[in-house]
Amino acid sequence: MYREKMEDLKKWKQSKNRKPLIIRGARQVGKTWLMKEFGKQYYKNVAYINFDDNMRMNKLFEDDFDLNKIIQGFKIESGVNIQPEDTLIILDEIQETPKALKALKYFCENANEYHIVSAGSLLGIAIHEGTSFPVGKVDFLDLRPLSFFEFMEALGENDLLQLIKKNDFDLLDVFSTKLKEYLKLYYYIGGMPEAVNSYIQDKDLTEVRKIQKKLLDAYEQDFSKHAPSSVVPRIRGLWSNIPTQLAKENKKFIYGLVKEGARAREYEIALSWLIDCGLIYQVNRVNNSRVPLSAYQDFNAFKLYLLDVGLLSAMAGLDEKTILEGNEIFEEFKGSLTEQYVLCQLKECTELDTFYWSSDTGMAEIDFIVQIGKNNVPIEVKASENLQAKSLKFFVQKYETKINVRTSMSNYREEDWLINIPLYSIGNIEKIIK
């Protein structure tokens, strides 16, 4: 299975200003596999140390930060003769030993010849709970579920993928029916590596759903295991309510739908916990279209999405026939699955900050708005080929934006005032616009 973040890891290895690297991401998105595969492909040796429930490593960091002693401890623990430059040191679940996290600072300052990459599923939680963190002394890489592009590559559709990446829309139009079928398949399977790998091996969608439900159960167990007990019910309430919120016509998150009479302040910690775990995305409203968008956020109005479109379809209880054998899904779930898909592609394929816009009256809403170059680009998401774009027209008339995007099941085409980008190409939006 190929992950595009491998290219970022190769650049990190070759960088003259390399610092210890921390890979952030939710549980089960493939962090451990990526680190080990990177070491296997590009280093002579790999020293793997897992800090989860590891008393030996806790004791190693009890006293001071004697780097020679620490390296000797790593050698014994991993059984690998660590040599600078030739060995990749992998520190997995590093947040379980906070002093190991702090030690990355000293490796950066005093022993940067060692190549160290670390990861932790609950790293964001550990940092916000007061763990001493080496600010400015580490590099970061965010890993998310497989994008639609990575999904296509995993299925062996490299030729079709190259057409998408080259924006060869003449040929893509010829194969659009096939691409739409893959797109629906991705709505069901999503990008969690275990689910994708299971489908590649067995082509059994029932087994895929079992894996997704097992992952959802594991996340809920994390709530009870790692979150403060007083906050757990609110975390569960927010988490389980996301499909309901996305099914609304107006998808602004409303606390009153989680629990009658609920207030934002009651759920602040629960919301932060889910975001820090990488399990949800928060997309804030902006109230105009000036640059930079981040300066015009309304922090009291936002939408919440899951980390993966396949997990949303599993949480919503959507079966394979609904998705694969017709368009009923787009009527029943009001395009929520498609909007979730688009948001995931923007997160997985680009570094764009993503917001949404709605009029003060609530009569018009733009699903997403991003800044590409000097332009703010509104994106209206259409689940099928019904291409009316009333909200987008209203927005363009109000702000006179130069580049406007509708993404739908229809083929690529440029009109006087907008570009229609096929949903299967939305991850390539930056190259298309530029």
Contacts in CASP RR format, 6 or more apart in sequence:
PFRMAT RR
TARGET T0000
AUTHOR 0000-0000-0000
METHOD contacts of the structure
MODEL  1
MYREKMEDLKKWKQSKNRKPLIIRGARQVGKTWLMKEFGKQYYKNVAYIN
FDDNMRMNKLFEDDFDLNKIIQGFKIESGVNIQPEDTLIILDEIQETPKA
LKALKYFCENANEYHIVSAGSLLGIAIHEGTSFPVGKVDFLDLRPLSFFE
FMEALGENDLLQLIKKNDFDLLDVFSTKLKEYLKLYYYIGGMPEAVNSYI
QDKDLTEVRKIQKKLLDAYEQDFSKHAPSSVVPRIRGLWSNIPTQLAKEN
KKFIYGLVKEGARAREYEIALSWLIDCGLIYQVNRVNNSRVPLSAYQDFN
AFKLYLLDVGLLSAMAGLDEKTILEGNEIFEEFKGSLTEQYVLCQLKECT
ELDTFYWSSDTGMAEIDFIVQIGKNNVPIEVKASENLQAKSLKFFVQKYE
TKINVRTSMSNYREEDWLINIPLYSIGNIEKIIK
1 33 0 8 1.000
1 146 0 8 1.000
1 150 0 8 1.000
1 154 0 8 1.000
1 193 0 8 1.000
1 196 0 8 1.000
1 197 0 8 1.000
2 150 0 8 1.000
2 153 0 8 1.000
2 154 0 8 1.000
3 30 0 8 1.000
3 34 0 8 1.000
3 37 0 8 1.000
3 143 0 8 1.000
3 146 0 8 1.000
3 150 0 8 1.000
4 147 0 8 1.000
4 149 0 8 1.000
4 150 0 8 1.000
5 34 0 8 1.000
5 141 0 8 1.000
5 143 0 8 1.000
6 34 0 8 1.000
6 37 0 8 1.000
6 38 0 8 1.000
6 41 0 8 1.000
8 141 0 8 1.000
9 21 0 8 1.000
9 34 0 8 1.000
9 38 0 8 1.000
9 42 0 8 1.000
9 117 0 8 1.000
9 141 0 8 1.000
10 42 0 8 1.000
12 18 0 8 1.000
12 21 0 8 1.000
12 117 0 8 1.000
12 139 0 8 1.000
12 141 0 8 1.000
13 42 0 8 1.000
13 115 0 8 1.000
18 112 0 8 1.000
18 115 0 8 1.000
18 139 0 8 1.000
19 104 0 8 1.000
19 108 0 8 1.000
19 112 0 8 1.000
19 136 0 8 1.000
19 137 0 8 1.000
19 138 0 8 1.000
19 139 0 8 1.000
20 104 0 8 1.000
20 107 0 8 1.000
20 108 0 8 1.000
20 116 0 8 1.000
20 117 0 8 1.000
20 118 0 8 1.000
20 134 0 8 1.000
20 137 0 8 1.000
20 138 0 8 1.000
20 139 0 8 1.000
21 116 0 8 1.000
21 117 0 8 1.000
21 118 0 8 1.000
21 138 0 8 1.000
21 139 0 8 1.000
21 140 0 8 1.000
21 141 0 8 1.000
22 94 0 8 1.000
22 104 0 8 1.000
22 117 0 8 1.000
22 118 0 8 1.000
22 119 0 8 1.000
22 120 0 8 1.000
22 123 0 8 1.000
22 138 0 8 1.000
22 139 0 8 1.000
22 140 0 8 1.000
22 141 0 8 1.000
23 31 0 8 1.000
23 34 0 8 1.000
23 35 0 8 1.000
23 117 0 8 1.000
23 118 0 8 1.000
23 119 0 8 1.000
23 120 0 8 1.000
23 140 0 8 1.000
23 141 0 8 1.000
23 142 0 8 1.000
23 143 0 8 1.000
24 119 0 8 1.000
24 120 0 8 1.000
24 123 0 8 1.000
24 124 0 8 1.000
24 140 0 8 1.000
24 141 0 8 1.000
24 142 0 8 1.000
24 143 0 8 1.000
24 278 0 8 1.000
25 31 0 8 1.000
25 119 0 8 1.000
25 120 0 8 1.000
25 121 0 8 1.000
25 123 0 8 1.000
25 142 0 8 1.000
25 143 0 8 1.000
25 144 0 8 1.000
25 278 0 8 1.000
26 121 0 8 1.000
26 144 0 8 1.000
26 219 0 8 1.000
26 277 0 8 1.000
26 278 0 8 1.000
26 279 0 8 1.000
26 307 0 8 1.000
27 121 0 8 1.000
27 122 0 8 1.000
27 218 0 8 1.000
27 219 0 8 1.000
27 222 0 8 1.000
27 277 0 8 1.000
28 121 0 8 1.000
28 192 0 8 1.000
28 193 0 8 1.000
28 194 0 8 1.000
28 215 0 8 1.000
28 218 0 8 1.000
29 143 0 8 1.000
29 144 0 8 1.000
29 145 0 8 1.000
29 192 0 8 1.000
29 193 0 8 1.000
29 307 0 8 1.000
30 143 0 8 1.000
30 193 0 8 1.000
31 92 0 8 1.000
31 119 0 8 1.000
31 120 0 8 1.000
31 121 0 8 1.000
31 143 0 8 1.000
32 92 0 8 1.000
32 119 0 8 1.000
33 193 0 8 1.000
34 143 0 8 1.000
35 88 0 8 1.000
35 90 0 8 1.000
35 92 0 8 1.000
35 117 0 8 1.000
35 119 0 8 1.000
36 46 0 8 1.000
36 48 0 8 1.000
36 90 0 8 1.000
38 88 0 8 1.000
38 117 0 8 1.000
39 46 0 8 1.000
39 88 0 8 1.000
39 90 0 8 1.000
40 46 0 8 1.000
42 88 0 8 1.000
43 86 0 8 1.000
43 87 0 8 1.000
43 88 0 8 1.000
43 115 0 8 1.000
44 83 0 8 1.000
44 86 0 8 1.000
44 87 0 8 1.000
45 80 0 8 1.000
45 81 0 8 1.000
45 82 0 8 1.000
45 83 0 8 1.000
45 86 0 8 1.000
45 87 0 8 1.000
45 88 0 8 1.000
46 80 0 8 1.000
46 87 0 8 1.000
46 88 0 8 1.000
46 90 0 8 1.000
47 74 0 8 1.000
47 75 0 8 1.000
47 78 0 8 1.000
47 79 0 8 1.000
47 80 0 8 1.000
47 82 0 8 1.000
47 87 0 8 1.000
47 88 0 8 1.000
47 89 0 8 1.000
47 90 0 8 1.000
48 78 0 8 1.000
48 90 0 8 1.000
48 92 0 8 1.000
49 57 0 8 1.000
49 74 0 8 1.000
49 77 0 8 1.000
49 78 0 8 1.000
49 89 0 8 1.000
49 90 0 8 1.000
49 91 0 8 1.000
49 92 0 8 1.000
50 92 0 8 1.000
50 93 0 8 1.000
51 57 0 8 1.000
51 91 0 8 1.000
51 92 0 8 1.000
51 93 0 8 1.000
51 94 0 8 1.000
51 95 0 8 1.000
51 96 0 8 1.000
51 97 0 8 1.000
51 100 0 8 1.000
52 92 0 8 1.000
52 93 0 8 1.000
52 96 0 8 1.000
53 96 0 8 1.000
54 96 0 8 1.000
54 97 0 8 1.000
56 77 0 8 1.000
57 77 0 8 1.000
57 97 0 8 1.000
57 100 0 8 1.000
58 97 0 8 1.000
60 69 0 8 1.000
60 70 0 8 1.000
60 73 0 8 1.000
60 77 0 8 1.000
61 70 0 8 1.000
61 97 0 8 1.000
61 99 0 8 1.000
61 100 0 8 1.000
61 103 0 8 1.000
62 99 0 8 1.000
65 99 0 8 1.000
65 102 0 8 1.000
65 103 0 8 1.000
65 106 0 8 1.000
67 103 0 8 1.000
67 106 0 8 1.000
67 107 0 8 1.000
67 110 0 8 1.000
67 111 0 8 1.000
70 103 0 8 1.000
71 82 0 8 1.000
71 111 0 8 1.000
71 114 0 8 1.000
74 82 0 8 1.000
74 89 0 8 1.000
75 81 0 8 1.000
75 82 0 8 1.000
80 87 0 8 1.000
81 87 0 8 1.000
82 89 0 8 1.000
82 114 0 8 1.000
84 113 0 8 1.000
84 114 0 8 1.000
84 115 0 8 1.000
85 113 0 8 1.000
85 115 0 8 1.000
87 114 0 8 1.000
87 115 0 8 1.000
88 115 0 8 1.000
88 117 0 8 1.000
89 114 0 8 1.000
89 115 0 8 1.000
89 116 0 8 1.000
89 117 0 8 1.000
90 117 0 8 1.000
90 118 0 8 1.000
90 119 0 8 1.000
91 100 0 8 1.000
91 116 0 8 1.000
91 117 0 8 1.000
91 118 0 8 1.000
91 119 0 8 1.000
92 118 0 8 1.000
92 119 0 8 1.000
92 120 0 8 1.000
93 119 0 8 1.000
93 120 0 8 1.000
93 121 0 8 1.000
94 100 0 8 1.000
94 101 0 8 1.000
94 118 0 8 1.000
94 119 0 8 1.000
94 120 0 8 1.000
94 123 0 8 1.000
95 101 0 8 1.000
95 120 0 8 1.000
95 122 0 8 1.000
95 123 0 8 1.000
95 124 0 8 1.000
95 125 0 8 1.000
95 126 0 8 1.000
95 127 0 8 1.000
95 131 0 8 1.000
98 126 0 8 1.000
98 131 0 8 1.000
98 132 0 8 1.000
99 132 0 8 1.000
101 118 0 8 1.000
101 126 0 8 1.000
101 131 0 8 1.000
101 132 0 8 1.000
101 133 0 8 1.000
101 134 0 8 1.000
102 131 0 8 1.000
102 132 0 8 1.000
102 133 0 8 1.000
102 134 0 8 1.000
104 116 0 8 1.000
104 118 0 8 1.000
104 134 0 8 1.000
104 137 0 8 1.000
104 138 0 8 1.000
105 134 0 8 1.000
105 137 0 8 1.000
105 138 0 8 1.000
107 114 0 8 1.000
107 116 0 8 1.000
108 134 0 8 1.000
108 137 0 8 1.000
108 138 0 8 1.000
109 137 0 8 1.000
121 277 0 8 1.000
122 222 0 8 1.000
122 226 0 8 1.000
122 276 0 8 1.000
122 277 0 8 1.000
124 276 0 8 1.000
124 277 0 8 1.000
125 226 0 8 1.000
125 273 0 8 1.000
125 276 0 8 1.000
125 277 0 8 1.000
127 133 0 8 1.000
127 276 0 8 1.000
128 272 0 8 1.000
128 276 0 8 1.000
144 307 0 8 1.000
144 344 0 8 1.000
144 347 0 8 1.000
144 348 0 8 1.000
145 190 0 8 1.000
145 191 0 8 1.000
145 192 0 8 1.000
145 193 0 8 1.000
145 307 0 8 1.000
145 308 0 8 1.000
145 344 0 8 1.000
145 348 0 8 1.000
146 154 0 8 1.000
146 190 0 8 1.000
146 191 0 8 1.000
146 192 0 8 1.000
146 193 0 8 1.000
146 196 0 8 1.000
146 348 0 8 1.000
147 191 0 8 1.000
147 344 0 8 1.000
147 345 0 8 1.000
147 348 0 8 1.000
147 349 0 8 1.000
147 427 0 8 1.000
148 182 0 8 1.000
148 183 0 8 1.000
148 186 0 8 1.000
148 341 0 8 1.000
148 345 0 8 1.000
148 424 0 8 1.000
148 427 0 8 1.000
149 161 0 8 1.000
149 164 0 8 1.000
149 165 0 8 1.000
149 349 0 8 1.000
149 427 0 8 1.000
150 191 0 8 1.000
150 348 0 8 1.000
151 182 0 8 1.000
151 186 0 8 1.000
151 189 0 8 1.000
151 190 0 8 1.000
151 191 0 8 1.000
151 196 0 8 1.000
152 158 0 8 1.000
152 160 0 8 1.000
152 161 0 8 1.000
152 164 0 8 1.000
152 182 0 8 1.000
153 161 0 8 1.000
154 196 0 8 1.000
154 197 0 8 1.000
154 200 0 8 1.000
155 182 0 8 1.000
155 200 0 8 1.000
157 182 0 8 1.000
160 175 0 8 1.000
160 178 0 8 1.000
160 179 0 8 1.000
160 182 0 8 1.000
163 171 0 8 1.000
163 172 0 8 1.000
163 175 0 8 1.000
164 172 0 8 1.000
164 179 0 8 1.000
164 424 0 8 1.000
164 425 0 8 1.000
164 428 0 8 1.000
165 428 0 8 1.000
165 431 0 8 1.000
167 412 0 8 1.000
167 425 0 8 1.000
167 428 0 8 1.000
167 431 0 8 1.000
167 432 0 8 1.000
169 411 0 8 1.000
169 412 0 8 1.000
172 179 0 8 1.000
172 411 0 8 1.000
172 412 0 8 1.000
172 422 0 8 1.000
172 424 0 8 1.000
172 425 0 8 1.000
173 411 0 8 1.000
173 412 0 8 1.000
176 411 0 8 1.000
176 422 0 8 1.000
179 422 0 8 1.000
179 424 0 8 1.000
180 409 0 8 1.000
180 424 0 8 1.000
181 324 0 8 1.000
182 424 0 8 1.000
183 341 0 8 1.000
183 423 0 8 1.000
183 424 0 8 1.000
184 323 0 8 1.000
184 324 0 8 1.000
185 324 0 8 1.000
186 309 0 8 1.000
186 310 0 8 1.000
186 341 0 8 1.000
187 309 0 8 1.000
187 310 0 8 1.000
187 313 0 8 1.000
187 323 0 8 1.000
187 329 0 8 1.000
187 337 0 8 1.000
187 338 0 8 1.000
187 341 0 8 1.000
188 205 0 8 1.000
188 208 0 8 1.000
188 310 0 8 1.000
188 313 0 8 1.000
188 318 0 8 1.000
188 320 0 8 1.000
188 323 0 8 1.000
188 324 0 8 1.000
189 195 0 8 1.000
189 196 0 8 1.000
189 199 0 8 1.000
189 205 0 8 1.000
189 208 0 8 1.000
189 310 0 8 1.000
190 196 0 8 1.000
190 308 0 8 1.000
190 309 0 8 1.000
190 310 0 8 1.000
190 311 0 8 1.000
190 313 0 8 1.000
191 308 0 8 1.000
191 309 0 8 1.000
191 310 0 8 1.000
192 211 0 8 1.000
192 212 0 8 1.000
192 215 0 8 1.000
192 308 0 8 1.000
192 310 0 8 1.000
192 311 0 8 1.000
194 211 0 8 1.000
194 215 0 8 1.000
195 208 0 8 1.000
195 211 0 8 1.000
195 212 0 8 1.000
195 215 0 8 1.000
195 310 0 8 1.000
198 204 0 8 1.000
198 207 0 8 1.000
198 208 0 8 1.000
198 211 0 8 1.000
199 205 0 8 1.000
199 208 0 8 1.000
205 320 0 8 1.000
206 320 0 8 1.000
209 314 0 8 1.000
209 320 0 8 1.000
212 310 0 8 1.000
212 311 0 8 1.000
212 314 0 8 1.000
213 314 0 8 1.000
215 311 0 8 1.000
216 311 0 8 1.000
216 314 0 8 1.000
216 315 0 8 1.000
219 239 0 8 1.000
219 277 0 8 1.000
219 279 0 8 1.000
220 236 0 8 1.000
220 239 0 8 1.000
222 277 0 8 1.000
223 232 0 8 1.000
223 235 0 8 1.000
223 236 0 8 1.000
223 239 0 8 1.000
224 232 0 8 1.000
227 235 0 8 1.000
227 273 0 8 1.000
228 269 0 8 1.000
231 269 0 8 1.000
231 270 0 8 1.000
231 273 0 8 1.000
234 258 0 8 1.000
234 266 0 8 1.000
234 267 0 8 1.000
234 269 0 8 1.000
234 270 0 8 1.000
235 270 0 8 1.000
235 273 0 8 1.000
235 274 0 8 1.000
237 258 0 8 1.000
237 259 0 8 1.000
237 270 0 8 1.000
238 258 0 8 1.000
238 267 0 8 1.000
238 270 0 8 1.000
238 271 0 8 1.000
238 274 0 8 1.000
238 280 0 8 1.000
238 304 0 8 1.000
239 274 0 8 1.000
239 279 0 8 1.000
239 280 0 8 1.000
240 315 0 8 1.000
241 257 0 8 1.000
241 258 0 8 1.000
242 280 0 8 1.000
242 304 0 8 1.000
242 305 0 8 1.000
242 306 0 8 1.000
242 312 0 8 1.000
242 315 0 8 1.000
243 312 0 8 1.000
243 315 0 8 1.000
243 316 0 8 1.000
243 336 0 8 1.000
244 257 0 8 1.000
245 251 0 8 1.000
245 253 0 8 1.000
245 254 0 8 1.000
245 257 0 8 1.000
245 303 0 8 1.000
245 304 0 8 1.000
246 303 0 8 1.000
246 304 0 8 1.000
246 305 0 8 1.000
246 312 0 8 1.000
246 336 0 8 1.000
246 339 0 8 1.000
246 340 0 8 1.000
247 316 0 8 1.000
247 333 0 8 1.000
247 334 0 8 1.000
247 336 0 8 1.000
248 254 0 8 1.000
248 334 0 8 1.000
249 334 0 8 1.000
250 358 0 8 1.000
250 362 0 8 1.000
250 365 0 8 1.000
251 303 0 8 1.000
251 336 0 8 1.000
251 339 0 8 1.000
252 285 0 8 1.000
252 301 0 8 1.000
252 302 0 8 1.000
252 303 0 8 1.000
252 358 0 8 1.000
253 302 0 8 1.000
253 303 0 8 1.000
253 304 0 8 1.000
255 261 0 8 1.000
255 262 0 8 1.000
255 263 0 8 1.000
255 264 0 8 1.000
255 266 0 8 1.000
255 267 0 8 1.000
256 262 0 8 1.000
258 267 0 8 1.000
264 300 0 8 1.000
271 282 0 8 1.000
274 280 0 8 1.000
275 281 0 8 1.000
275 282 0 8 1.000
278 307 0 8 1.000
279 306 0 8 1.000
279 307 0 8 1.000
280 304 0 8 1.000
280 305 0 8 1.000
280 306 0 8 1.000
280 307 0 8 1.000
281 304 0 8 1.000
281 305 0 8 1.000
281 306 0 8 1.000
281 307 0 8 1.000
281 343 0 8 1.000
281 347 0 8 1.000
281 354 0 8 1.000
282 302 0 8 1.000
282 303 0 8 1.000
282 304 0 8 1.000
283 302 0 8 1.000
283 303 0 8 1.000
283 304 0 8 1.000
283 305 0 8 1.000
283 343 0 8 1.000
283 354 0 8 1.000
283 355 0 8 1.000
283 356 0 8 1.000
283 368 0 8 1.000
284 297 0 8 1.000
284 298 0 8 1.000
284 299 0 8 1.000
284 301 0 8 1.000
284 302 0 8 1.000
284 355 0 8 1.000
284 356 0 8 1.000
285 297 0 8 1.000
285 298 0 8 1.000
285 301 0 8 1.000
285 302 0 8 1.000
285 355 0 8 1.000
285 356 0 8 1.000
285 357 0 8 1.000
285 358 0 8 1.000
286 293 0 8 1.000
286 296 0 8 1.000
286 297 0 8 1.000
286 298 0 8 1.000
286 355 0 8 1.000
286 356 0 8 1.000
286 357 0 8 1.000
286 369 0 8 1.000
287 296 0 8 1.000
287 298 0 8 1.000
287 357 0 8 1.000
287 360 0 8 1.000
288 296 0 8 1.000
288 357 0 8 1.000
288 399 0 8 1.000
289 357 0 8 1.000
289 369 0 8 1.000
289 376 0 8 1.000
289 378 0 8 1.000
289 395 0 8 1.000
289 398 0 8 1.000
289 399 0 8 1.000
289 401 0 8 1.000
290 296 0 8 1.000
290 376 0 8 1.000
291 371 0 8 1.000
291 374 0 8 1.000
291 376 0 8 1.000
292 371 0 8 1.000
293 353 0 8 1.000
293 355 0 8 1.000
293 369 0 8 1.000
293 370 0 8 1.000
293 371 0 8 1.000
293 376 0 8 1.000
294 353 0 8 1.000
294 355 0 8 1.000
297 355 0 8 1.000
301 358 0 8 1.000
303 356 0 8 1.000
305 312 0 8 1.000
305 339 0 8 1.000
305 340 0 8 1.000
305 343 0 8 1.000
305 344 0 8 1.000
306 312 0 8 1.000
306 315 0 8 1.000
306 340 0 8 1.000
307 344 0 8 1.000
308 344 0 8 1.000
309 337 0 8 1.000
309 340 0 8 1.000
309 341 0 8 1.000
309 344 0 8 1.000
312 336 0 8 1.000
312 337 0 8 1.000
312 340 0 8 1.000
313 323 0 8 1.000
313 337 0 8 1.000
316 333 0 8 1.000
316 336 0 8 1.000
316 337 0 8 1.000
318 329 0 8 1.000
318 333 0 8 1.000
318 337 0 8 1.000
322 328 0 8 1.000
322 329 0 8 1.000
322 332 0 8 1.000
323 329 0 8 1.000
323 337 0 8 1.000
327 383 0 8 1.000
327 384 0 8 1.000
329 335 0 8 1.000
329 337 0 8 1.000
330 337 0 8 1.000
330 338 0 8 1.000
330 383 0 8 1.000
330 384 0 8 1.000
334 383 0 8 1.000
335 381 0 8 1.000
335 383 0 8 1.000
337 383 0 8 1.000
338 381 0 8 1.000
338 382 0 8 1.000
338 383 0 8 1.000
338 423 0 8 1.000
339 367 0 8 1.000
339 381 0 8 1.000
341 423 0 8 1.000
342 367 0 8 1.000
342 368 0 8 1.000
342 379 0 8 1.000
342 381 0 8 1.000
342 407 0 8 1.000
342 423 0 8 1.000
342 426 0 8 1.000
343 354 0 8 1.000
343 368 0 8 1.000
345 426 0 8 1.000
345 427 0 8 1.000
346 352 0 8 1.000
346 354 0 8 1.000
346 368 0 8 1.000
346 370 0 8 1.000
346 426 0 8 1.000
346 427 0 8 1.000
346 429 0 8 1.000
347 354 0 8 1.000
348 427 0 8 1.000
349 427 0 8 1.000
349 428 0 8 1.000
350 370 0 8 1.000
350 427 0 8 1.000
350 429 0 8 1.000
350 430 0 8 1.000
352 370 0 8 1.000
352 371 0 8 1.000
352 372 0 8 1.000
352 430 0 8 1.000
353 370 0 8 1.000
353 371 0 8 1.000
354 368 0 8 1.000
354 369 0 8 1.000
354 370 0 8 1.000
355 368 0 8 1.000
355 369 0 8 1.000
355 370 0 8 1.000
356 365 0 8 1.000
356 366 0 8 1.000
356 367 0 8 1.000
356 368 0 8 1.000
356 369 0 8 1.000
357 365 0 8 1.000
357 366 0 8 1.000
357 369 0 8 1.000
357 378 0 8 1.000
357 395 0 8 1.000
358 364 0 8 1.000
358 365 0 8 1.000
358 366 0 8 1.000
359 365 0 8 1.000
359 394 0 8 1.000
364 390 0 8 1.000
364 391 0 8 1.000
364 394 0 8 1.000
364 395 0 8 1.000
365 391 0 8 1.000
366 378 0 8 1.000
366 379 0 8 1.000
366 380 0 8 1.000
366 391 0 8 1.000
366 392 0 8 1.000
366 395 0 8 1.000
367 379 0 8 1.000
367 380 0 8 1.000
367 381 0 8 1.000
368 378 0 8 1.000
368 379 0 8 1.000
368 381 0 8 1.000
369 376 0 8 1.000
369 377 0 8 1.000
369 378 0 8 1.000
369 379 0 8 1.000
370 376 0 8 1.000
370 377 0 8 1.000
370 379 0 8 1.000
370 429 0 8 1.000
371 377 0 8 1.000
372 403 0 8 1.000
372 429 0 8 1.000
372 430 0 8 1.000
372 433 0 8 1.000
372 434 0 8 1.000
373 434 0 8 1.000
375 401 0 8 1.000
375 402 0 8 1.000
375 403 0 8 1.000
375 433 0 8 1.000
376 399 0 8 1.000
376 401 0 8 1.000
377 401 0 8 1.000
377 403 0 8 1.000
377 404 0 8 1.000
377 405 0 8 1.000
377 429 0 8 1.000
377 433 0 8 1.000
378 392 0 8 1.000
378 395 0 8 1.000
378 396 0 8 1.000
378 401 0 8 1.000
378 404 0 8 1.000
378 405 0 8 1.000
379 405 0 8 1.000
379 406 0 8 1.000
379 407 0 8 1.000
379 426 0 8 1.000
379 429 0 8 1.000
380 389 0 8 1.000
380 391 0 8 1.000
380 392 0 8 1.000
380 405 0 8 1.000
380 406 0 8 1.000
380 407 0 8 1.000
381 407 0 8 1.000
381 408 0 8 1.000
382 389 0 8 1.000
382 406 0 8 1.000
382 407 0 8 1.000
382 408 0 8 1.000
382 409 0 8 1.000
382 410 0 8 1.000
383 408 0 8 1.000
383 409 0 8 1.000
384 408 0 8 1.000
384 409 0 8 1.000
385 408 0 8 1.000
385 409 0 8 1.000
385 410 0 8 1.000
387 406 0 8 1.000
387 408 0 8 1.000
387 410 0 8 1.000
387 420 0 8 1.000
389 406 0 8 1.000
389 418 0 8 1.000
392 404 0 8 1.000
392 406 0 8 1.000
392 418 0 8 1.000
393 417 0 8 1.000
395 401 0 8 1.000
395 404 0 8 1.000
396 404 0 8 1.000
396 417 0 8 1.000
396 418 0 8 1.000
403 419 0 8 1.000
403 433 0 8 1.000
404 417 0 8 1.000
404 418 0 8 1.000
404 419 0 8 1.000
405 418 0 8 1.000
405 419 0 8 1.000
405 420 0 8 1.000
405 421 0 8 1.000
405 429 0 8 1.000
405 433 0 8 1.000
406 418 0 8 1.000
406 419 0 8 1.000
406 420 0 8 1.000
406 421 0 8 1.000
407 420 0 8 1.000
407 421 0 8 1.000
407 422 0 8 1.000
407 423 0 8 1.000
407 426 0 8 1.000
408 420 0 8 1.000
408 422 0 8 1.000
408 423 0 8 1.000
409 422 0 8 1.000
409 423 0 8 1.000
410 420 0 8 1.000
410 422 0 8 1.000
411 420 0 8 1.000
411 422 0 8 1.000
412 419 0 8 1.000
412 420 0 8 1.000
412 421 0 8 1.000
412 422 0 8 1.000
412 425 0 8 1.000
413 419 0 8 1.000
413 420 0 8 1.000
414 420 0 8 1.000
419 432 0 8 1.000
419 433 0 8 1.000
421 429 0 8 1.000
421 432 0 8 1.000
425 432 0 8 1.000
END
